Amino acid sequence: MGYAFEISANIIEAMLVTQFFVRYFGIKRPQNKAMVIIIMIFLYSTVMTGLNYIEYISVYQELIIDVLLFVVVTIFLNGIISEKLLMIQMTSVVSAVSSMLLTGLFGKWIEFDESGYAQFGVSRIVLVVLAKIIYLLFTELLIRNQIKEKQYVKNKTYVKLNIVVFATLIAHLFLTDIIYINAVNETLRWEIYFVLMSLAVIDIIIYMLFLELTNNSIRLLKEQMKNAAYESEKKEIENIQEIHRQTMKIRHDMKNLLLLIRLKLKEGRVEEAEQYLEDELDVKLAKINLISTGNRMADAVINRRVEQARMRNISMQVMIECTLDKTDEMDIAILMSNLLDNAIEAAVLCDNPFVNMKITRKETYLHIMISNSCKSEPDKEAGKLLTTKKDKTLHGYGISNVKDIVERYNGFYNYELEKGKFTTDILLHM
């Protein structure tokens, strides 16, 4: 009965350990997920069962299991080596804490064998079941609070934490060995249990503080990057606006020149007028965009994107059925800049590229609809659109700024793909 229980307990522990590491890191080849899980469970449970029945070496089974886990996790799962090593050590710490905590709580009812381990019986069953529950709860906590943006964490940070935790585990093995040798000395055993418990708890506290501080630092960094993206867009829009002012000045000059041509025609100087049109006016007018929304910064952005689309051989149609004079200049300009940039970048990859934009008003809402040719549906990650741009970081924060603006105006944001056409729909309450 005892053997069957221990084997079953080892298999359950192997399943818990496997599911934690697979969920935390992910499998390198997802198509082999089932096979990887079976291999990890089999190796872990088999080795642990074997070690349980080897006299004295069982003291060091924790270290042996950690080495096995490290090899298997390194081969089959994603992630950097230093983080894998840290998580393996942390699970060992959790396992040690759960065992010592439960031993302290139920010590009066536990019968120990000559090696200092709890003998099989009701107490042993209770200890094992509760230990597995504690392990499951803690690993679930780790998964929910793990660092999501791991690219921001330097490898040397993990190395430093590894050194601290590893030193604790070595101390744990040494002190456990003392317990093994002095199993009959109950007072010494409980004193060492207290020391081990304290060290393990300190490790857990350090790691939880590391998670909290790291995640807070990442949030601050992302906010700074977001603000930097916003300021970069703002500066770009201001530059575009200056170009637009110059364009409008040229437009004004062209109007005066048209009046001059008109005068020449009235005076019968037809050949002069025709020659001027051929040499000057046609060329200059072709470069002037005449889109006007009533919002200077929006005009600058839209006209600039129309010119960019023309230079990249993209057919672009703009239909504006209302004015934007009552909208915030910077907000609407940033919105237009990001949406049109994304549309142009996607369209240029197609054989027959096009970008269409339509702006209308529906009661109290401003409706912006932008459609573009698209080879395939944009990639998504955790519900977020991914980009084909080289500068993926700034793109991400550009989209974030778009969503912030939509939320600021109590609006709605939606996108869909249908037959090679990607459409973005935005409603802004204003």
Secondary structure as UniProt FT lines:
FT   HELIX           2..25
FT   HELIX           30..32
FT   HELIX           33..52
FT   TURN            55..56
FT   HELIX           57..60
FT   HELIX           61..76
FT   HELIX           81..106
FT   HELIX           107..109
FT   TURN            114..115
FT   HELIX           122..145
FT   HELIX           150..152
FT   HELIX           155..181
FT   TURN            182..184
FT   HELIX           186..266
FT   TURN            267..268
FT   HELIX           270..276
FT   HELIX           277..281
FT   HELIX           282..286
FT   HELIX           296..311
FT   TURN            312..313
FT   STRAND          315..320
FT   TURN            325..326
FT   HELIX           329..347
FT   TURN            348..349
FT   STRAND          354..362
FT   TURN            363..364
FT   STRAND          365..373
FT   STRAND          380..381
FT   TURN            382..383
FT   STRAND          384..385
FT   HELIX           392..408
FT   TURN            409..410
FT   STRAND          412..418
FT   TURN            419..420
FT   STRAND          421..429
//
